[in-house]
Amino acid sequence: MTRASRTDLSRLFLLLCAGVLPLAGVHAQEGDEGEPEAEATADDDKPEWFCLINGDIHTGTGALLRGATILAKNGVIHAIGYDVDIPEDAVLLDARHMPVYPGLVAFDSSGLLGGGSDLADSVDPFSGNMVLALGSGITSTGQGDEACKLKRGEIEGVVMREKHLQALSFSTGNPSNKRSLREKFERASRYLAECREWEIKKKDDKELKEPSKKGVDAAVLSVLRGENLARFNADSRADLLDIARLAQQYSFRPVIQGCREGWTVADELGRAGAFAVVTPRTRSEKPEELVRDGGTSIENAAILHKSGVQVCVIPGTRGVILMGIAGRDILHLQLEAGFAVRGGLPEDAALAAITIVPARLLGIDQRVGTLEVGKDCDLIVTDGDVLHYQTFVQYAVVEGKQVYDKQAELFYPHIRPRPADSALAPEQRLDPGEEPAPEKAQEEPAQGDR
């Protein structure tokens, strides 16, 4: 390098330090073609900020923050509360003092992602069913053996977890099957005891052989190790009692889908630490010859919850139904949960039954189910209480990206259109159990506060 070149570079360096020349000017002077690529890389690494403001935030942890803010960085909640510093480049969503809830989690569904059995390879990111699900508040779902996220227009990161539930059969209608499962639990339990003993003894005897896994059922072993949850389908009192006692004997937490007569043995299920996946509107009569309690009860979810059973609510149909009987498919999770409230289930437990409890069952509760710092920014903004049948989802956000706006879709914008520039006035909201005043019904349709 010549002395003149060194002098020119020194002069440019001094001007740059003094703020006279921008950094881009130096690149132009030097003619270094590699520098713009470095700038592009820096831009790629720049965090993506999303911020919801003026929301009445139901965190799902028992807190209600009125007029609060949620700030997300790269799809994860960075801050929640008041006096949050909002970056200048953050994408803003003004909730206008409408209720904000965690995105709903459908424990079991079919067709919401428009894919086949191998969802990782067959997701349809533009499925109409996905739009309908987001419009009903669902942002995560269990489908087959996988826990998935409704990332509209994207396929990357759709599958959050695989195989967290291990299906087991244990029914009084199949005695040999019950005996076989008990034997599997006994063998797996002995094997784990032998492993614990081996871990202690091998410190003194390095040549001691590890216990053999021969004859040990891998599915049952994963349950006893706490790697998976055991999932049963059972409704009758006899089957529920047997499952509860099996769980207590071998120290695992069962997930029981159906659980229609759970209210009759709720205390036993509570002692077993059971999860119950129920459909509150399901009805079955008690046989007339029975003297004991039996059949279904609208109080089923409430009684189970009171006994310490974690309740998850699902509708009768796991798919999307746009004809026939309305309100009984996967798009009506909150309506089903509302029936559980009618039977006595506390409202906070009903919200948990369609958010954090199914997230626990799917093994994704560290990411979704509540609104907390460190979790995915999956949320919905509604025009009233999420459990009220009149309530509409106005916005849905998945991983810090707005993926649904009621007024921008084809399905519901004509029903009670959202005010363009102002928050919902108090007279436009409907308190729980209250009907709109006749004189207001024609001028300003009620917005539904539940």
N, C-alpha and C positions, 0 to 999 in steps of 0.2 A: 504494500500500500504506500502511495506517495505521501510526501509531507502535506501537500495541498488537500489530499483526500482526508488525512487525519484532522486537518484544521477544519474542514467542512463538517465532519462528523461531530467534532467537539462543539462547534457553533450550534448545530442542530440539537445536541444534547442539552446545552444550556437554555435554548429557547423552549425546548419541551419542558424542562424543569420549571421554567418561569411561567408556564401555562400559555405562552404565545402561540405555540403550534399544537394542534390536536394530534393524537396518536396516529390517526389516519394519514396526516400530513407527512409524518416521518416515513410511513410505509411507501407513500407516493414518491418521496425524495429518494429513498433507497432503492426503490424498484424491486423489492423482495417479493416474489410471487408466492412464497410460502406463508407470509403473514396473514393474508385474508383467510386462509384455511384455519389458522390458529384462532382467529376471531370467531369463525363459524363454529368451531368446537366449543368455544366458551359460551356461545349462545345456546348450543344444544344442551349444555350442562346447566343452563339457567333454570331455576325452579319454577314450576307452574303453580300459581296461587289461585285459590278460589275462596270467595268470602260470601257467606250468607249474613245479611244484616236485618235488624228489626224483627227477629223471629221470637215467638213465644215457644221456647224450646223445651220439649219433654224429652229428657235425656235417656229415659228408660232405666235410670238408676234411682228413681224416686224424686229427682229434682225437677223443678219447673222454673226456667229462667225467662222472664218476660222482657221482650225488647232486647234480646241478647244477640251475640255475634258468634258465628262459627268460622274459623279460618283454617283452610286446608292447604297443605304443601305437598305437591306431587301425589294427590289423591288421599292423603292421610291427614286426619285432624291434628292441627298444630296448636290451636288454642280455641277455647270456648268460654264465653262469659261476657264481661263488660270491659271497656277501655282497652280493647284489642288494637294493636298497631296494625293497620292494613297497608300492605305494600301498594305502591302506585300502579303496578301492572296487574293487580289481582282482578279476576273476573268477578263481578258483583252480582248477587241475586238479592233483591229487596223482598223479604217475606211480608212486609207491610202488616206486621203484627198478627199474622195468621199462625196457627199452630204448626210446629215442626216436630216430626217424630223420626225415630230410626226407621230405615227402610224395612219393610216387612220381609219375613223369612218363611217361605213355604216349605214345610218339612218334606213333602213328597208331591211331585207334580209330574205331568207328562206333556210334552209338546211346547212348553213355554219358550224353549230355545230353538225350536224348529229343527232339532237334530235327531240323529238315530241313537243307537246304543253306544257308539263311541263318540261322545260329544266333543272331545278334543279335535276331532277331524271333521265333524259334520254339523257344527253350529251354523245356523242361518242368522247372521247379525241384523238382517232386515225383516225378520219374521213379524207378521202382523200380530201373532199371539204374544210376542215379546212386548210390543207396544201396548196391547191391552193389559198385560200383566203389570207393566210400569204404571199405567193409568190407574190400576187398582192398588198401587203402593208396593208391589213385590219387587225387591231388588236382588234377592238371593233365593235359591231354591235347591232342594235335593232332587236329583233325577237319576234313577238307577242307583249305582254305587258311588255316585259323585256328588259333591256339593259345588254348585255353580253360581256364577254371578251374571246378571242380566246387563251385559255391557253392549248397549245398542250401537250398531255400526262397527263393532270390534270383535275379534275372536281371540286376541292375545290375553292371557290371564283369566279366561272364562272359568276354567276349572280351578277351584280353590283347594279342594281336598278329595282324595279318593278313599273309598272303603273304610269308613269309620264305624259302620254298623255291621254286626255279624248276625245274620238270620239263623235262628234256632227253632226247632219244633218241639213242643212239649205239651201234648194234649191228652186228656183222659180218654178221648176217642181212639187213641192208638197206644195201648199199654206197652207194647214191645218197644216203640219209639221212646217212650218215657224212660223205660228201664235202660235202654241203650245210652241215652243222654246222661243219665245219672252215672253210669259206669264211666263215661268219658270224663265227666267232671271229677270223679273220684281218682281216676288214673292221672289226670293232669295235675290235680292237687297234690298227689303223692310225689309226682315228678318235681314239682316246685319245692316241696319240703326236702327232697333229696338234694336238690341243687343248693338250697340254703345250707344244708349240713356239709355238703362238699366244699362250699366256699370257705367255711370255717376250718375244716380239716386240712385243706390243701396248703395252708400256711405252714403246717408241720410236716406234711408229706407231699412233696412236689410231684411224685409219681402217681398219686391217686387219680384214678380215671374219673372223668366227668360222667354223671348219670346218663344212661341211654334214653333217647327220645322215642324209641321204638314203641309203637302202640299208643302214643300220645296224640290226641286230636289237635291239629294246629289251630283250628277255629276256636275251640274251647280254651286252649292255652293262651291265645291272644286276649280273650275275655278276662281270664284270671290274672293276667299280667297288667291289665288296665290299658292295653293298646287299642282295643275295640270295645264297643258296647254291645251287649247281647240283645237282640231284637226278637220279640215274640209277638205272635198274633193270637190274642185270647180275649174272650168275652165273658165266659161263664164263671160263676163264683168258684167252682171246684178248680178250674184251671188256674185262675188268678191266685188262689191260695197256694197251690202247688208251686207255682213260679216264685211267689214271694218267699216260701220256705226254702226252696232250692237256692235262691239268691242269698238268703241269710246264712245258710249252711256253708256256702262256699265263698262268701264275701265278695259279691259283685253286684252291680247296679243294673237291674233289668229295664229295658224299654219295652213297654207293652202297648201295642197298637190295637185299638178297639176298646177294650176295658169297659164294656157296657155295664157290667155289674160291679164295677170297681167300688162304687159307693157302699156296697154291702160288706166289703172287706178292706176299707180304706186304711184303717189303723195298721193292718198287717202289711199292706203295700208301703205305707209310710216307714215302717220299721226296716223294710228291705231297701229303702232309698230309691224306690222305683220312679221311673218317668212314665207318665200316661199320655198316650196320643189319642185324643177323643174327638168325636164329632157330636157336639151338644144336641143337634136336632135329630139324631138317630133315635128311632123308637122300636122297642120290642117288648111284647107283653110277657108278664110272668105266667108260667103255666099254672092253671087253676089248682092242680093237685098239690102245689107247693105251699107249705105253711110259712116258711122263712121268707125274708125279703128277697126280691129278685126282679128281673126285667130292667128296663132303663129308667132313668130319672133325670129330669132337667137340672136337678141339683148335683148331678154326678161330679162335674168339674169342681164345684164349690166344696163338696165334702172331701174329695181327694186332696185339694189344695190345703184345706184346714188340717188334714192329717199329715202334711209334710211332703206330699207327692208333688213333683214338678209336672205341671200340666202343659201340654202342647195341643193346640187346636188345629184341626184340618177339616175341610168340608167333605161332603160325601163323595164328590167327584174330583179327581185329581187333574183332569184336563179342562180345556176351555169349551164351554157350551154356549152357542149363540142362538139356540132354539129350544123349544120345550119349556120345562120348568126353570124359571130364572132364580138366581140367588143360591144355587147349591153346588156350583163348580169352584175351581181354584181361584177365580177372580173375586170371590166373596169371603175371603178369610176373616175380615173384620166383622162381617155380618154374622158369621158363625160364632165368633168370639163374643159378639153382643148377646147372643142367646145364652151363652154361659153366664154372662153378667145378669141376665134375667133370672137365671137359676141361683143367683147368690154369689157368684165368683167376684171378688173385688176387681175394680177396673184396672188397677195397676197389674194385677195378676193376669187379667185378660190381655193386656198389652204385651206382657212378657210371654204369653202363650203363643203369640204370633211374631215374636222378635227374638229375644235372647234365649228362651228355652229351646226352640227348634235349632237355633244356632249351636247350642251346646250339644244337641243330639247329633248334629252333622259334623261336630268337631271344628267349627269355624268361629266360635264365640270370642276368640282372641282378636278377630278382625271385624265382625259385624254383630248386630243385635242391640247395641246401645250406642249412644253418642258420647264418646270419651276421647280424650287426647291419646293419640297413638293408634286409634282404630281407623278403619277405612271411612272416608267421608261419604257414606251411603245414607241418604235421608229423603224424606218426603215432606212437602208443604201442603197442608190441607185447608179447606175453608170451614172446618169445624172439627168437633170431636171425632177422632178416627173410628170410633166404635159405633157412630150413629149412621143409620142406613141412608140418610140424605147427604152425607158428606162426600165431597169429591176431592180427589188428589189434584192439586193445581200444578205442582212441579215435582219431579223426581230427579235426584242427583245420585250418580254412581261414581265412586272414586273421584270426587271433586269435579265431575263434569255433569252439567245439566243435560239429561237425556230425554226429558219429557216436559212438555208445557201443554196443559189442557187446551188453551186457546189456539195452539198451533197444529193440533191434530184433527183428524177427521171424525173421531168418535163422539166426543162429548161437548164441543165448544158451544153448541146451540142451547145446552141446558144450563140455565142460570149463568150467563156469561159473566166473566170476572170484570169488575170495574177497571177501566183503562188506566187511570192515573192515581187513584186514591185507595186507601186501605178500606177494609170492610167496616162500615159503620156499625155501631152497637145494635141498632134496630134491624140490621140485616142478618144478625146471628140468632140462632135458635138455641135457647138453654135446654139442657137435657129434660125430656119429658114434656116440653112445652110446645104448643102449636102456634103457628103464625096468626097474628090478628087478622080478621077478615078484611079490614080496610087496607092492610098493607099487602095482602096476598096478590092483588092485581097490579099494584104500582111497583113494589120492590119484592120480588120473590125471596122467601127466607133462604138463608145460606146454610142452615143446619150447624149447630154448635157441638154436635156429638157425632 
